[in-house]
Each structure stands twice: as structure tokens, then as C-alpha cells.
Amino acid sequence: MKKTVSIAFLIFSFFYGSALAQQPVLKALDGDKMIPGLTEIMDPEVTIIQPGIKDSDAPSDAIILFGGSDINSEWTDNKGAPSKWIVKDGSLVCVKGSGVIKTKRKFSNFQLHIEWKTPSEVSGDGQGRGNSGIFMQELYELQVLDSYNNRTYRHGQAGSFYKQFAPLVNVSRKPGEWQTYDVIYTAPTFNNDTTTFFTPPRVTVLHNGVLVQNNVSLRGPTVYVGIPEYFIKKHGAGSLVLQDHGNPVAYRNIWMREL
């Protein structure tokens, strides 16, 4: 019995040694039994942050990427110049032909909250209706689309990772109503040859509070034609990008927590 407990203690110490090293000296055994204190880690204490008043509000450690008025402090166009997107009624609105906008800051692993709405006046159908997109690390697109009574290919509708993963369900609100994405993104890591993922990017998405992407593992960067491939040039942190697809899609309350 004592031998078995000793092996268990060694395994525990191997995996949790760094945490145990910060604890007072603990008695590992009480006769032939492990004691509760062995697994009760006190230090370092968990960091305290203040949550928002509402679930959609930014917590105290968040980076505010758009709060309703200023675009130029956090965003540029694709060439680093001031964006031609406009701020209207506290929202950031895409201007047709102005191109993408991207954050000046670059990110790897993060929690993202972003709210968006498609035009209330419906124009077009399929991919031509309220189309935009949110790119993680400038490469991996979470689709924005008016998918309310709007038939299109399943892995191209709102909540999809474009042409890779369809959403688990369609929870789109009516055109002109605000919608939310809450995203947990884990950046890829790469093999030593720098051309293949060691671990691919993984993403969880809630659309209007409903789980639509459950820790999916992306095949590769978003492409319009062909199949996304695992083979990719090694890259590091990247900007968050909002797509200009010719429709006046609006965004607001954009914040991010680096993980």
C-alpha cells in the first residue's frame, strides 16, 4: 500500500511541482492515506478583475477596440492609413469599396466580444446579403452574413468558419437587429519545418449566446476557391480584421482579452 501511494505522490508532484513549490511544507502521507491539504493550492492567488455590469460589457482587463466613437486610435486600413469606414450612431459602419480595416495591435490567443448588424433594408440574397467577416490573425474568417431566411451554402452562413465549418445551429436575428459573437481563439503553433501546424488554430464561438462552434480545429487559412490546407507558412500574432464585402454592415462594442 505504501509503495502505491508513493508512486501516486511522485506522479502528482511531477505535474504540479511548480504549484507545490510555493506552498508551506505539507505532510504527504497520514499513515497510509494522502491528506486533503496535498491538493489544496493557495498561492499564487487568482487574479481579480471586475466584470462588466452586463455580460456584454467589457471586464476591467479588456482592450477596448471600439467603444462607439473613436476609430483611428485602434484601427487602420490595410496599408496602415486612416480607415474610410464611418462612425454613425455609436457604431462602426463599412463603406463599400473602402477595403478591410484591421487593428493596429496584433493578437494570438484571446477572448473576443463583438456586436454586429446587417442592413434592415434587405438587398440581394445568398452571399450578397449583409456580408462581412471577422478574421483571426488576418487569416481565419468567422463569417458575418444576414442568414435570417436566407438560403446559402451551410459553411458560408453566419456563424460559420468560411468554407470549413458550418455552425451547429442558425440563431440569426432579423435584418437590422444587433447580434453578438463571443469567441475564444487559440492560435496555432508550428513544426520546426515552419510549413505545417504542430497544433492548429482552435476556436469556440457563441452566436447570440448560443454555442455554434465547439472548439473546432481549423484546417488552414480561409480561401474562396479550393480546400483549406494544413500546409501554411509559419506566422505569429496578427491583427483582427473586419472585411469590406460591399455591404454596409455595422459593428459596435468590440473588446478583447488577451489570454
Secondary structure, DSSP 8 states (H G I E B T S, - for coil): -HHHHHHHHHHHHHHHHHHHTTS-----EETTEE-GGGG----S--------SSTTS--TT-EEEE-SS--TTTEEETTSS----EEETTEEE--TTS--EEESS-BSSEEEEEEEE--SS--S-GGGSS-EEEEETTTEEEEE---TT----GGGSTTSBTTTB--SS-----TTS-EEEEEEEE--EE-TTSSBEEE--EEEEEETTEEEEEEEE--SS--SSS---SB------B--EE---SS--EEEEEEEEE-
